[in-house]
Amino acid sequence: MEKTLRTKFRSRITARLGRTYLSRIQKYGIGSSTIRLLPDELLMLLRRDGLDPVDKLAGVRATAPISKVSLPFGMDVWVVTGHEEAKAVLGSADGFSTDFAHLASNAGVAAEQSPGGLGFSDPPVHTRLRRILTPEFTMRRLRRLTPRIDAIVEERLDAMRARRGPVDLVQEFALPIPSLTICELLGVPYGDRDDFQRLAMDRFDLFAGTTAPFGAMSESLEYFRDVVRAQRRTPGDGLLGMIVKEHGDSIDDEELAGLADGVLTGGFETTASTIALGSLVLLRNEDVFERIRTDDAAAAPFVEEILRYTTAVQLAFPRFAREDIEIAGAVIPKGDMVLCSLSGANRDASYVGDDGRFDPHRNATGHLAFGHGIHRCVGAELARMELRAVYPALTRRFPQMKLAIPPQDLSFRKLSIVYGVESLPVHLG
């Protein structure tokens, strides 16, 4: 009896200290004064050495592709760095949940701040919403965007040509193209593209505090609620208008706003970062640059290797074990959080056969850049369309393009779920 009481007392103290620990991070953010509160085994998942994951990640993966990280005050998180192990977790909808309620309870965030959409929902809600959204992302429907994507790319290239001096490929090329493409896809005003960029990027800024991304989600959802109401009144030909026409009131405004927010989240900054990082790879590899410029067939395999090699989305949505579950010999207790390192999995030697270096001749099928399982990115084909369009167009318009600063002077994001280069100044030649 006494032992039971002591155990309950320790559990209560641990829970209280855990909440204090989280509230401190929420209040002050993950900056220099609070970053020391998080173990390096977690922070390494969000760090890079240039384009490569930090060395420690490879060491952890080689030792234990799935391992437990103990946070202060008895909180546990499981880190998955192996390719097959990540596939096993991401592919098990029965074994793991992505329901926002789990994240809210673990991070001290109000459940009402859920962004909705596909990423933070489980079947059957997820199944119903994905069935509504998936037809809008079939190649047949996406082909209608091909002329507009090509036009957007050409418009950006023209704008770059008109500028004097070095041009920042991030601001002038990588960011506007997916932003304008999503505006076209959803059927919302192009004049809102600056807000699109801000709302999408704020939620990945971990240095603003752990609740800041949820505030950005709330603002984004409020914007999309207005867009949805306008589409209800006068449905257009974009994704939102088409869903309203085809499904009517069977999907409510909140669900539709959540889907739109998910498209923005999944399709804007991730694609923009990949465009920029892929452009940097081209600038560092003259022979590959020339091949993309002159050979139409080279674009598709290059894009797949860039997706694998850069893996802009470093972490998958958090998973929570529904029951005690065994993955690769590790038993994950019910309720524990699992974080899958996509960048780590895509460099796993058991998958790529080497150390994961960039190889333009690699057959990069099977990479996890878009995730895996029922939560695999629904907009994967749209992203591929954009990437296959931008690289040949960029190299052909500016065949003499060079970096305007030494490579070692480039600034990359220090700690981010979506990795990227802050700016990419170039001389167009």
C-alpha beads as a LAMMPS data file, in Angstrom:
LAMMPS data file: protein, C-alpha beads

429 atoms
428 bonds

1 atom types
1 bond types

-500.0 500.0 xlo xhi
-500.0 500.0 ylo yhi
-500.0 500.0 zlo zhi

Masses

1 110.0

Atoms # bond

1 1 1 0.000 0.000 0.000
2 1 1 2.787 2.406 0.987
3 1 1 4.727 1.535 -2.159
4 1 1 1.638 2.223 -4.301
5 1 1 1.170 5.642 -2.656
6 1 1 4.828 6.524 -3.251
7 1 1 4.481 5.536 -6.919
8 1 1 1.369 7.693 -7.349
9 1 1 3.100 10.612 -5.631
10 1 1 6.141 10.339 -7.910
11 1 1 3.860 10.206 -10.973
12 1 1 2.087 13.381 -9.900
13 1 1 5.357 15.212 -9.243
14 1 1 6.760 14.024 -12.578
15 1 1 3.652 15.230 -14.426
16 1 1 3.821 18.631 -12.699
17 1 1 7.527 19.072 -13.477
18 1 1 6.901 17.990 -17.070
19 1 1 4.214 20.654 -17.472
20 1 1 6.592 23.238 -15.976
21 1 1 9.302 22.141 -18.405
22 1 1 6.977 22.498 -21.406
23 1 1 5.520 25.818 -20.264
24 1 1 8.999 27.282 -19.958
25 1 1 9.804 26.342 -23.548
26 1 1 6.428 27.684 -24.690
27 1 1 7.017 30.996 -22.918
28 1 1 10.582 31.665 -23.964
29 1 1 10.886 29.660 -27.172
30 1 1 13.670 27.357 -28.274
31 1 1 16.442 29.925 -28.127
32 1 1 19.885 30.052 -26.590
33 1 1 18.482 30.093 -23.046
34 1 1 16.154 27.116 -23.417
35 1 1 17.679 24.974 -26.141
36 1 1 19.812 23.247 -23.499
37 1 1 16.595 21.816 -22.038
38 1 1 16.203 19.512 -25.029
39 1 1 18.529 16.524 -25.444
40 1 1 20.841 16.527 -28.427
41 1 1 19.312 13.220 -29.556
42 1 1 16.209 15.228 -30.507
43 1 1 17.880 18.396 -31.734
44 1 1 20.068 16.442 -34.141
45 1 1 16.910 15.562 -36.085
46 1 1 16.443 19.248 -36.924
47 1 1 20.053 20.120 -37.681
48 1 1 22.150 19.788 -40.793
49 1 1 25.729 20.259 -41.861
50 1 1 25.098 22.139 -45.080
51 1 1 23.035 19.757 -47.183
52 1 1 23.863 16.710 -45.092
53 1 1 22.422 15.451 -41.800
54 1 1 24.804 15.864 -38.873
55 1 1 27.277 13.007 -38.400
56 1 1 25.736 12.003 -35.089
57 1 1 22.496 10.995 -36.771
58 1 1 24.301 8.393 -38.896
59 1 1 26.031 7.080 -35.794
60 1 1 22.768 6.715 -33.917
61 1 1 21.141 5.009 -36.902
62 1 1 23.982 2.514 -37.229
63 1 1 23.770 1.661 -33.531
64 1 1 19.995 1.658 -33.074
65 1 1 17.692 2.705 -35.947
66 1 1 14.924 3.076 -33.380
67 1 1 15.874 4.353 -29.945
68 1 1 14.314 5.869 -26.847
69 1 1 15.164 9.402 -25.802
70 1 1 14.327 10.302 -22.225
71 1 1 13.279 13.892 -21.736
72 1 1 13.516 15.596 -18.351
73 1 1 11.059 14.448 -15.699
74 1 1 10.408 10.988 -17.086
75 1 1 8.985 11.848 -20.501
76 1 1 9.976 9.492 -23.326
77 1 1 10.144 9.971 -27.101
78 1 1 11.137 7.306 -29.603
79 1 1 13.410 8.389 -32.449
80 1 1 13.345 6.425 -35.713
81 1 1 16.262 6.965 -38.101
82 1 1 16.282 3.764 -40.195
83 1 1 14.540 3.501 -43.570
84 1 1 12.676 0.237 -43.039
85 1 1 11.877 1.124 -39.447
86 1 1 10.428 4.489 -40.497
87 1 1 8.339 2.781 -43.175
88 1 1 7.029 0.367 -40.567
89 1 1 5.910 3.195 -38.278
90 1 1 4.547 5.462 -41.005
91 1 1 2.751 2.579 -42.674
92 1 1 0.976 1.372 -39.536
93 1 1 -2.237 3.364 -39.163
94 1 1 -3.564 0.667 -36.827
95 1 1 -0.529 0.841 -34.559
96 1 1 -0.015 4.606 -34.457
97 1 1 -2.208 7.689 -34.261
98 1 1 -1.619 11.232 -35.525
99 1 1 -4.739 12.661 -33.881
100 1 1 -4.051 16.239 -32.758
101 1 1 -5.515 15.478 -29.329
102 1 1 -2.411 13.419 -28.501
103 1 1 -0.070 16.231 -29.504
104 1 1 -2.135 18.773 -27.589
105 1 1 -2.044 16.758 -24.379
106 1 1 1.697 16.146 -24.668
107 1 1 2.652 19.706 -25.637
108 1 1 0.268 21.586 -23.394
109 1 1 -1.643 23.060 -26.340
110 1 1 -5.417 23.553 -26.362
111 1 1 -7.196 20.923 -28.460
112 1 1 -9.216 23.772 -29.993
113 1 1 -6.055 24.880 -31.794
114 1 1 -6.162 21.806 -34.029
115 1 1 -5.578 22.780 -37.673
116 1 1 -7.782 19.910 -38.840
117 1 1 -7.032 18.480 -42.266
118 1 1 -5.352 15.190 -43.052
119 1 1 -2.103 15.421 -41.104
120 1 1 -3.623 15.519 -37.624
121 1 1 -6.513 13.098 -38.093
122 1 1 -7.052 9.342 -37.929
123 1 1 -9.485 7.061 -39.789
124 1 1 -12.394 7.201 -40.281
125 1 1 -12.217 11.037 -40.376
126 1 1 -8.947 10.910 -42.309
127 1 1 -10.337 8.345 -44.756
128 1 1 -13.404 10.457 -45.576
129 1 1 -11.418 13.683 -46.038
130 1 1 -8.739 12.033 -48.165
131 1 1 -11.388 10.536 -50.456
132 1 1 -12.719 14.038 -50.998
133 1 1 -9.309 15.576 -51.643
134 1 1 -7.503 12.859 -53.602
135 1 1 -9.502 13.200 -56.872
136 1 1 -8.380 16.829 -57.075
137 1 1 -4.745 15.662 -57.136
138 1 1 -4.988 13.045 -59.864
139 1 1 -2.725 13.652 -62.851
140 1 1 -5.795 14.160 -65.030
141 1 1 -6.916 17.156 -62.982
142 1 1 -3.435 18.435 -62.251
143 1 1 -2.590 18.616 -65.965
144 1 1 -4.815 21.668 -66.228
145 1 1 -2.205 23.456 -64.111
146 1 1 0.715 22.630 -66.412
147 1 1 0.351 25.700 -68.659
148 1 1 -0.083 27.943 -65.642
149 1 1 2.969 26.485 -63.843
150 1 1 5.061 27.007 -66.984
151 1 1 3.782 30.580 -67.243
152 1 1 4.545 31.287 -63.583
153 1 1 8.098 29.968 -64.025
154 1 1 8.632 32.116 -67.129
155 1 1 7.248 35.179 -65.356
156 1 1 9.714 34.707 -62.528
157 1 1 12.608 34.187 -64.928
158 1 1 11.651 37.404 -66.753
159 1 1 11.511 39.283 -63.454
160 1 1 14.935 37.970 -62.479
161 1 1 16.390 38.989 -65.842
162 1 1 15.101 42.530 -65.298
163 1 1 17.009 42.923 -62.024
164 1 1 20.507 44.322 -61.813
165 1 1 23.287 42.751 -59.812
166 1 1 23.024 39.505 -57.868
167 1 1 19.592 37.887 -57.601
168 1 1 18.367 35.905 -54.596
169 1 1 16.947 32.664 -55.980
170 1 1 15.044 32.048 -52.753
171 1 1 13.070 35.299 -52.765
172 1 1 12.795 35.778 -56.515
173 1 1 12.273 32.200 -57.696
174 1 1 11.840 29.458 -55.096
175 1 1 9.211 31.157 -52.914
176 1 1 6.925 32.758 -55.529
177 1 1 6.487 29.691 -57.744
178 1 1 4.773 27.340 -55.246
179 1 1 2.937 30.279 -53.683
180 1 1 1.399 31.287 -57.009
181 1 1 0.777 27.663 -57.943
182 1 1 -1.185 27.063 -54.730
183 1 1 -3.172 30.241 -55.322
184 1 1 -4.036 28.833 -58.739
185 1 1 -4.831 25.389 -57.351
186 1 1 -7.079 26.555 -54.540
187 1 1 -8.720 29.338 -56.485
188 1 1 -7.799 32.215 -54.164
189 1 1 -6.585 35.730 -55.081
190 1 1 -2.974 36.107 -56.181
191 1 1 -2.833 39.321 -54.179
192 1 1 -2.765 37.171 -51.034
193 1 1 0.527 35.460 -51.902
194 1 1 2.585 37.473 -49.401
195 1 1 0.237 36.391 -46.603
196 1 1 0.491 32.817 -47.902
197 1 1 4.250 32.892 -47.500
198 1 1 4.163 34.365 -44.013
199 1 1 1.429 32.054 -42.705
200 1 1 3.128 28.965 -44.077
201 1 1 6.617 29.818 -42.832
202 1 1 5.706 31.034 -39.322
203 1 1 4.518 27.620 -38.207
204 1 1 7.956 26.102 -38.779
205 1 1 9.850 28.734 -36.771
206 1 1 10.779 26.867 -33.597
207 1 1 12.723 29.826 -32.215
208 1 1 9.455 31.759 -31.842
209 1 1 8.305 29.358 -29.093
210 1 1 6.450 26.076 -29.344
211 1 1 3.002 27.712 -29.355
212 1 1 3.869 30.206 -32.113
213 1 1 3.316 27.682 -34.931
214 1 1 -0.152 26.976 -33.565
215 1 1 -0.893 30.702 -33.616
216 1 1 0.125 30.803 -37.278
217 1 1 -2.171 27.842 -37.932
218 1 1 -5.066 29.653 -36.283
219 1 1 -4.497 32.760 -38.385
220 1 1 -4.246 30.679 -41.546
221 1 1 -7.462 28.828 -40.735
222 1 1 -9.287 32.109 -40.140
223 1 1 -8.172 33.306 -43.557
224 1 1 -9.311 30.102 -45.228
225 1 1 -12.678 30.238 -43.484
226 1 1 -13.300 33.510 -45.315
227 1 1 -12.163 31.964 -48.601
228 1 1 -14.431 28.945 -48.077
229 1 1 -17.428 31.166 -47.344
230 1 1 -16.772 33.050 -50.580
231 1 1 -16.535 29.765 -52.503
232 1 1 -19.826 28.605 -50.983
233 1 1 -21.496 31.698 -52.434
234 1 1 -19.831 31.507 -55.843
235 1 1 -17.885 28.265 -56.451
236 1 1 -14.948 28.749 -58.794
237 1 1 -12.901 26.289 -60.839
238 1 1 -10.171 25.852 -58.221
239 1 1 -9.856 22.987 -55.760
240 1 1 -12.110 24.571 -53.133
241 1 1 -14.794 25.471 -55.656
242 1 1 -14.714 21.991 -57.177
243 1 1 -15.106 20.331 -53.787
244 1 1 -18.033 22.626 -52.970
245 1 1 -19.674 21.754 -56.306
246 1 1 -19.159 18.022 -55.944
247 1 1 -19.711 17.502 -52.227
248 1 1 -21.847 20.424 -51.087
249 1 1 -22.733 20.365 -47.400
250 1 1 -21.338 16.865 -46.875
251 1 1 -18.094 18.658 -45.972
252 1 1 -18.482 21.611 -43.613
253 1 1 -16.615 24.902 -43.725
254 1 1 -14.237 23.982 -40.907
255 1 1 -13.180 20.748 -42.591
256 1 1 -12.734 22.483 -45.934
257 1 1 -10.667 25.274 -44.366
258 1 1 -8.519 22.595 -42.699
259 1 1 -7.947 20.865 -46.029
260 1 1 -6.971 24.159 -47.658
261 1 1 -4.585 24.924 -44.799
262 1 1 -3.065 21.473 -45.215
263 1 1 -2.483 22.119 -48.920
264 1 1 -0.742 25.396 -48.047
265 1 1 1.364 23.761 -45.342
266 1 1 2.309 20.731 -47.386
267 1 1 2.773 22.421 -50.741
268 1 1 4.344 25.804 -50.182
269 1 1 7.449 25.943 -48.021
270 1 1 8.379 22.315 -48.627
271 1 1 8.430 22.839 -52.395
272 1 1 10.103 26.238 -52.106
273 1 1 12.888 24.788 -49.967
274 1 1 13.402 21.901 -52.379
275 1 1 13.563 24.279 -55.370
276 1 1 16.257 26.309 -53.627
277 1 1 18.274 23.356 -52.348
278 1 1 18.087 21.613 -55.728
279 1 1 19.286 24.799 -57.426
280 1 1 22.252 24.863 -55.056
281 1 1 23.090 21.278 -55.991
282 1 1 23.042 22.274 -59.667
283 1 1 25.322 25.232 -59.016
284 1 1 27.784 22.917 -57.282
285 1 1 27.750 20.301 -60.076
286 1 1 28.497 21.798 -63.486
287 1 1 28.113 18.520 -65.355
288 1 1 24.662 17.907 -63.862
289 1 1 23.702 21.529 -64.585
290 1 1 24.594 20.993 -68.229
291 1 1 22.733 17.684 -68.415
292 1 1 19.541 19.222 -67.028
293 1 1 19.919 22.120 -69.470
294 1 1 20.318 19.967 -72.555
295 1 1 18.528 16.648 -71.894
296 1 1 14.763 16.618 -71.314
297 1 1 14.911 13.048 -70.001
298 1 1 17.319 14.003 -67.208
299 1 1 14.836 16.128 -65.243
300 1 1 12.630 13.390 -63.751
301 1 1 15.404 11.211 -62.219
302 1 1 17.213 14.342 -61.036
303 1 1 14.082 15.489 -59.209
304 1 1 13.717 12.134 -57.426
305 1 1 17.328 12.197 -56.293
306 1 1 16.989 15.807 -55.120
307 1 1 13.876 14.885 -53.144
308 1 1 15.766 12.036 -51.468
309 1 1 19.058 13.849 -51.004
310 1 1 17.728 17.166 -49.659
311 1 1 14.614 15.811 -47.847
312 1 1 13.361 19.299 -47.000
313 1 1 10.788 17.933 -44.528
314 1 1 13.101 16.527 -41.890
315 1 1 10.487 15.038 -39.557
316 1 1 7.184 13.292 -40.187
317 1 1 4.096 14.250 -38.186
318 1 1 4.444 12.871 -34.631
319 1 1 2.933 9.427 -34.109
320 1 1 1.545 8.066 -30.845
321 1 1 1.399 4.358 -30.086
322 1 1 -2.197 3.153 -29.799
323 1 1 -1.082 0.061 -27.844
324 1 1 2.222 -1.447 -26.817
325 1 1 3.804 -2.182 -30.195
326 1 1 7.068 -3.780 -31.310
327 1 1 9.067 -2.253 -34.169
328 1 1 12.435 -3.766 -35.115
329 1 1 12.792 -5.363 -31.706
330 1 1 11.931 -2.221 -29.750
331 1 1 8.713 -2.278 -27.699
332 1 1 7.058 1.149 -27.732
333 1 1 4.600 1.563 -24.850
334 1 1 1.056 2.748 -25.446
335 1 1 0.822 6.549 -25.611
336 1 1 4.505 7.215 -26.273
337 1 1 5.419 9.695 -29.006
338 1 1 7.400 8.502 -32.048
339 1 1 9.398 10.837 -34.297
340 1 1 10.525 9.543 -37.695
341 1 1 13.566 11.256 -39.191
342 1 1 12.859 11.369 -42.929
343 1 1 16.259 12.880 -43.672
344 1 1 17.903 10.103 -41.676
345 1 1 15.847 7.364 -43.321
346 1 1 16.662 8.650 -46.806
347 1 1 20.405 8.389 -46.081
348 1 1 20.227 4.882 -44.596
349 1 1 22.877 2.645 -46.198
350 1 1 20.461 -0.286 -46.099
351 1 1 18.304 1.705 -48.533
352 1 1 20.783 3.642 -50.707
353 1 1 23.707 1.213 -50.533
354 1 1 26.240 3.938 -49.682
355 1 1 26.583 6.987 -47.417
356 1 1 23.722 8.777 -49.156
357 1 1 25.816 11.274 -51.119
358 1 1 24.213 12.991 -54.124
359 1 1 24.277 10.696 -57.129
360 1 1 22.509 11.937 -60.291
361 1 1 22.564 8.399 -61.691
362 1 1 20.856 6.851 -58.662
363 1 1 17.473 5.181 -58.955
364 1 1 15.895 6.995 -56.002
365 1 1 12.547 5.228 -55.979
366 1 1 11.265 4.344 -52.544
367 1 1 12.462 7.502 -50.793
368 1 1 10.407 8.900 -47.926
369 1 1 10.546 12.593 -48.827
370 1 1 6.746 12.559 -49.164
371 1 1 6.227 10.261 -46.213
372 1 1 4.624 6.838 -46.420
373 1 1 1.323 5.130 -45.719
374 1 1 -2.065 6.785 -45.420
375 1 1 -0.459 10.128 -44.536
376 1 1 1.824 10.219 -47.573
377 1 1 1.687 13.719 -49.069
378 1 1 -1.438 13.952 -51.232
379 1 1 0.217 16.698 -53.291
380 1 1 3.322 14.703 -54.204
381 1 1 2.575 14.743 -57.935
382 1 1 1.964 18.496 -57.936
383 1 1 5.342 19.025 -56.274
384 1 1 6.989 16.812 -58.881
385 1 1 5.327 18.814 -61.669
386 1 1 6.729 22.049 -60.282
387 1 1 10.216 20.663 -59.723
388 1 1 10.378 19.098 -63.185
389 1 1 9.428 22.452 -64.661
390 1 1 11.734 24.760 -62.699
391 1 1 15.159 23.170 -63.113
392 1 1 15.268 22.841 -66.933
393 1 1 13.743 26.311 -67.347
394 1 1 16.236 27.888 -64.931
395 1 1 19.315 26.290 -66.480
396 1 1 18.225 27.067 -70.049
397 1 1 17.429 30.700 -69.347
398 1 1 20.656 31.317 -67.409
399 1 1 23.297 28.830 -68.632
400 1 1 26.140 30.910 -67.122
401 1 1 24.543 31.275 -63.677
402 1 1 27.015 31.190 -60.760
403 1 1 26.892 31.629 -56.993
404 1 1 27.494 35.244 -56.031
405 1 1 29.135 34.363 -52.706
406 1 1 31.461 31.556 -51.606
407 1 1 29.518 28.361 -50.726
408 1 1 30.808 28.477 -47.161
409 1 1 29.107 31.865 -46.677
410 1 1 25.622 30.519 -47.354
411 1 1 23.281 30.603 -44.378
412 1 1 21.054 27.595 -43.664
413 1 1 18.269 27.208 -41.137
414 1 1 19.724 26.232 -37.798
415 1 1 16.827 24.312 -36.268
416 1 1 13.789 23.638 -38.422
417 1 1 11.260 20.972 -39.292
418 1 1 11.462 22.139 -42.903
419 1 1 15.106 22.635 -43.827
420 1 1 16.268 25.280 -46.247
421 1 1 18.819 27.864 -47.268
422 1 1 18.007 31.398 -46.096
423 1 1 19.107 33.051 -49.328
424 1 1 20.843 31.960 -52.528
425 1 1 22.435 34.962 -54.249
426 1 1 23.549 34.301 -57.831
427 1 1 25.002 36.093 -60.815
428 1 1 22.812 35.249 -63.776
429 1 1 25.629 35.607 -66.286

Bonds

1 1 1 2
2 1 2 3
3 1 3 4
4 1 4 5
5 1 5 6
6 1 6 7
7 1 7 8
8 1 8 9
9 1 9 10
10 1 10 11
11 1 11 12
12 1 12 13
13 1 13 14
14 1 14 15
15 1 15 16
16 1 16 17
17 1 17 18
18 1 18 19
19 1 19 20
20 1 20 21
21 1 21 22
22 1 22 23
23 1 23 24
24 1 24 25
25 1 25 26
26 1 26 27
27 1 27 28
28 1 28 29
29 1 29 30
30 1 30 31
31 1 31 32
32 1 32 33
33 1 33 34
34 1 34 35
35 1 35 36
36 1 36 37
37 1 37 38
38 1 38 39
39 1 39 40
40 1 40 41
41 1 41 42
42 1 42 43
43 1 43 44
44 1 44 45
45 1 45 46
46 1 46 47
47 1 47 48
48 1 48 49
49 1 49 50
50 1 50 51
51 1 51 52
52 1 52 53
53 1 53 54
54 1 54 55
55 1 55 56
56 1 56 57
57 1 57 58
58 1 58 59
59 1 59 60
60 1 60 61
61 1 61 62
62 1 62 63
63 1 63 64
64 1 64 65
65 1 65 66
66 1 66 67
67 1 67 68
68 1 68 69
69 1 69 70
70 1 70 71
71 1 71 72
72 1 72 73
73 1 73 74
74 1 74 75
75 1 75 76
76 1 76 77
77 1 77 78
78 1 78 79
79 1 79 80
80 1 80 81
81 1 81 82
82 1 82 83
83 1 83 84
84 1 84 85
85 1 85 86
86 1 86 87
87 1 87 88
88 1 88 89
89 1 89 90
90 1 90 91
91 1 91 92
92 1 92 93
93 1 93 94
94 1 94 95
95 1 95 96
96 1 96 97
97 1 97 98
98 1 98 99
99 1 99 100
100 1 100 101
101 1 101 102
102 1 102 103
103 1 103 104
104 1 104 105
105 1 105 106
106 1 106 107
107 1 107 108
108 1 108 109
109 1 109 110
110 1 110 111
111 1 111 112
112 1 112 113
113 1 113 114
114 1 114 115
115 1 115 116
116 1 116 117
117 1 117 118
118 1 118 119
119 1 119 120
120 1 120 121
121 1 121 122
122 1 122 123
123 1 123 124
124 1 124 125
125 1 125 126
126 1 126 127
127 1 127 128
128 1 128 129
129 1 129 130
130 1 130 131
131 1 131 132
132 1 132 133
133 1 133 134
134 1 134 135
135 1 135 136
136 1 136 137
137 1 137 138
138 1 138 139
139 1 139 140
140 1 140 141
141 1 141 142
142 1 142 143
143 1 143 144
144 1 144 145
145 1 145 146
146 1 146 147
147 1 147 148
148 1 148 149
149 1 149 150
150 1 150 151
151 1 151 152
152 1 152 153
153 1 153 154
154 1 154 155
155 1 155 156
156 1 156 157
157 1 157 158
158 1 158 159
159 1 159 160
160 1 160 161
161 1 161 162
162 1 162 163
163 1 163 164
164 1 164 165
165 1 165 166
166 1 166 167
167 1 167 168
168 1 168 169
169 1 169 170
170 1 170 171
171 1 171 172
172 1 172 173
173 1 173 174
174 1 174 175
175 1 175 176
176 1 176 177
177 1 177 178
178 1 178 179
179 1 179 180
180 1 180 181
181 1 181 182
182 1 182 183
183 1 183 184
184 1 184 185
185 1 185 186
186 1 186 187
187 1 187 188
188 1 188 189
189 1 189 190
190 1 190 191
191 1 191 192
192 1 192 193
193 1 193 194
194 1 194 195
195 1 195 196
196 1 196 197
197 1 197 198
198 1 198 199
199 1 199 200
200 1 200 201
201 1 201 202
202 1 202 203
203 1 203 204
204 1 204 205
205 1 205 206
206 1 206 207
207 1 207 208
208 1 208 209
209 1 209 210
210 1 210 211
211 1 211 212
212 1 212 213
213 1 213 214
214 1 214 215
215 1 215 216
216 1 216 217
217 1 217 218
218 1 218 219
219 1 219 220
220 1 220 221
221 1 221 222
222 1 222 223
223 1 223 224
224 1 224 225
225 1 225 226
226 1 226 227
227 1 227 228
228 1 228 229
229 1 229 230
230 1 230 231
231 1 231 232
232 1 232 233
233 1 233 234
234 1 234 235
235 1 235 236
236 1 236 237
237 1 237 238
238 1 238 239
239 1 239 240
240 1 240 241
241 1 241 242
242 1 242 243
243 1 243 244
244 1 244 245
245 1 245 246
246 1 246 247
247 1 247 248
248 1 248 249
249 1 249 250
250 1 250 251
251 1 251 252
252 1 252 253
253 1 253 254
254 1 254 255
255 1 255 256
256 1 256 257
257 1 257 258
258 1 258 259
259 1 259 260
260 1 260 261
261 1 261 262
262 1 262 263
263 1 263 264
264 1 264 265
265 1 265 266
266 1 266 267
267 1 267 268
268 1 268 269
269 1 269 270
270 1 270 271
271 1 271 272
272 1 272 273
273 1 273 274
274 1 274 275
275 1 275 276
276 1 276 277
277 1 277 278
278 1 278 279
279 1 279 280
280 1 280 281
281 1 281 282
282 1 282 283
283 1 283 284
284 1 284 285
285 1 285 286
286 1 286 287
287 1 287 288
288 1 288 289
289 1 289 290
290 1 290 291
291 1 291 292
292 1 292 293
293 1 293 294
294 1 294 295
295 1 295 296
296 1 296 297
297 1 297 298
298 1 298 299
299 1 299 300
300 1 300 301
301 1 301 302
302 1 302 303
303 1 303 304
304 1 304 305
305 1 305 306
306 1 306 307
307 1 307 308
308 1 308 309
309 1 309 310
310 1 310 311
311 1 311 312
312 1 312 313
313 1 313 314
314 1 314 315
315 1 315 316
316 1 316 317
317 1 317 318
318 1 318 319
319 1 319 320
320 1 320 321
321 1 321 322
322 1 322 323
323 1 323 324
324 1 324 325
325 1 325 326
326 1 326 327
327 1 327 328
328 1 328 329
329 1 329 330
330 1 330 331
331 1 331 332
332 1 332 333
333 1 333 334
334 1 334 335
335 1 335 336
336 1 336 337
337 1 337 338
338 1 338 339
339 1 339 340
340 1 340 341
341 1 341 342
342 1 342 343
343 1 343 344
344 1 344 345
345 1 345 346
346 1 346 347
347 1 347 348
348 1 348 349
349 1 349 350
350 1 350 351
351 1 351 352
352 1 352 353
353 1 353 354
354 1 354 355
355 1 355 356
356 1 356 357
357 1 357 358
358 1 358 359
359 1 359 360
360 1 360 361
361 1 361 362
362 1 362 363
363 1 363 364
364 1 364 365
365 1 365 366
366 1 366 367
367 1 367 368
368 1 368 369
369 1 369 370
370 1 370 371
371 1 371 372
372 1 372 373
373 1 373 374
374 1 374 375
375 1 375 376
376 1 376 377
377 1 377 378
378 1 378 379
379 1 379 380
380 1 380 381
381 1 381 382
382 1 382 383
383 1 383 384
384 1 384 385
385 1 385 386
386 1 386 387
387 1 387 388
388 1 388 389
389 1 389 390
390 1 390 391
391 1 391 392
392 1 392 393
393 1 393 394
394 1 394 395
395 1 395 396
396 1 396 397
397 1 397 398
398 1 398 399
399 1 399 400
400 1 400 401
401 1 401 402
402 1 402 403
403 1 403 404
404 1 404 405
405 1 405 406
406 1 406 407
407 1 407 408
408 1 408 409
409 1 409 410
410 1 410 411
411 1 411 412
412 1 412 413
413 1 413 414
414 1 414 415
415 1 415 416
416 1 416 417
417 1 417 418
418 1 418 419
419 1 419 420
420 1 420 421
421 1 421 422
422 1 422 423
423 1 423 424
424 1 424 425
425 1 425 426
426 1 426 427
427 1 427 428
428 1 428 429
